């Protein structure tokens, strides 16, 4: 009969090697360039698709946070004024923290939902529900 320590050691040897889990959620780097007095966010649509959010919602957030006017033209966002790539990426990270990532498990598997009269962010991965601090152009789903 084997001792407990021997059995435990044998079990540990049979376990697969641990590997570090890579985050499956990465936001693409913004391709931003300045043309005269406007800033063009060239891969705006690709970022929206990765965040799984509507273009209009992200655009409204960016316009509010950057304090400017702008429009969506095709798959690009055009802002009045000069903004650096870093400024735009910082606002996209803030958007993801507030409107995409689950505050409980950190996964991006979330969607907007209205519970009674309050808009919430519901996580499909862990079931967590968090009220949104600000409702920016959320459309009923």
C-alpha positions in Angstrom: 0.0 0.0 0.0 1.3 3.5 -1.0 1.7 6.3 1.4 -0.3 9.5 0.9 2.8 11.6 0.0 3.8 9.0 -2.7 0.3 9.1 -4.1 0.3 12.9 -4.1 3.7 13.1 -5.8 2.5 10.6 -8.5 -0.6 12.6 -9.1 1.4 15.8 -9.5 3.7 14.2 -12.1 0.7 13.2 -14.2 -0.8 16.7 -14.3 -0.2 18.6 -17.5 2.3 21.5 -17.4 0.8 24.8 -16.4 0.9 27.5 -19.0 0.3 31.2 -18.5 -3.1 32.1 -19.8 -3.0 34.9 -22.4 -5.7 37.4 -22.5 -8.0 36.7 -25.4 -9.1 40.3 -25.3 -6.8 42.8 -26.9 -7.8 46.1 -28.4 -6.2 46.8 -31.8 -3.8 49.7 -31.8 -5.5 52.8 -33.2 -4.2 54.0 -36.6 -4.4 57.8 -36.2 -3.1 60.5 -38.4 -3.5 64.2 -38.6 -4.6 65.9 -41.7 -4.7 69.7 -41.4 -7.0 70.6 -38.5 -8.6 67.2 -38.3 -7.6 63.9 -36.8 -8.5 60.7 -38.6 -9.0 57.4 -36.7 -8.5 55.1 -39.7 -9.3 51.7 -38.1 -12.3 52.9 -36.0 -14.7 50.2 -37.3 -12.2 47.4 -36.5 -11.8 48.7 -32.9 -15.6 48.8 -32.6 -15.9 45.2 -33.9 -13.3 44.0 -31.4 -15.1 45.8 -28.5 -18.4 44.3 -29.8 -20.1 47.7 -29.5 -21.9 49.9 -32.0 -19.9 52.6 -33.8 -22.3 55.3 -32.7 -21.9 54.5 -29.0 -18.1 54.6 -29.0 -18.1 57.7 -31.2 -20.4 59.5 -28.8 -18.1 58.6 -25.9 -15.0 59.7 -27.7 -16.5 63.0 -28.8 -17.6 63.7 -25.1 -14.2 62.8 -23.7 -12.1 64.6 -26.3 -14.4 67.6 -26.1 -14.7 68.0 -29.9 -17.0 67.4 -32.8 -16.7 64.7 -35.4 -18.4 62.2 -37.6 -18.1 58.6 -38.8 -17.3 58.3 -42.5 -17.2 54.7 -43.7 -14.9 52.7 -41.4 -13.2 55.9 -40.1 -13.9 58.4 -37.4 -12.9 62.0 -38.1 -12.4 64.5 -35.3 -12.1 68.3 -35.5 -8.8 69.2 -33.9 -5.5 67.5 -33.4 -5.3 64.5 -31.1 -2.5 62.1 -30.6 -2.7 58.3 -31.0 -2.0 58.0 -27.3 -4.9 60.4 -26.3 -7.3 58.3 -28.4 -6.0 55.0 -27.2 -6.3 56.2 -23.5 -10.0 57.1 -24.1 -10.6 53.7 -25.8 -9.2 51.9 -22.8 -11.4 54.0 -20.5 -14.4 53.1 -22.7 -13.5 49.4 -22.5 -13.2 49.6 -18.7 -16.6 51.3 -18.3 -18.7 49.8 -21.1 -17.1 46.5 -22.2 -15.1 44.6 -19.5 -16.9 42.9 -16.6 -16.0 44.4 -13.3 -16.2 41.0 -11.6 -14.3 38.6 -13.9 -12.6 41.0 -16.3 -13.9 39.3 -19.4 -15.3 41.2 -22.4 -18.4 39.0 -22.8 -20.9 41.7 -21.8 -23.9 43.4 -23.2 -26.2 46.3 -22.3 -29.5 45.5 -20.7 -32.3 47.6 -19.3 -33.6 46.4 -15.9 -36.7 48.3 -15.0 -35.6 51.9 -15.7 -31.8 51.4 -15.2 -29.3 50.4 -17.9 -26.8 47.8 -16.7 -23.8 45.9 -18.1 -24.5 42.2 -17.9 -21.7 39.6 -18.1 -22.5 36.5 -20.1 -19.4 34.7 -18.6 -20.1 35.1 -14.9 -23.6 36.6 -14.7 -22.5 39.7 -12.9 -24.7 42.8 -13.3 -23.4 46.4 -12.8 -25.4 49.6 -13.3 -23.9 52.0 -15.8 -22.7 55.3 -14.4 -23.6 57.1 -17.5 -25.9 56.2 -20.4 -24.4 57.5 -23.6 -26.6 56.8 -26.6 -27.5 53.2 -25.7 -30.1 51.8 -28.1 -32.6 49.3 -27.0 -31.6 45.7 -27.9 
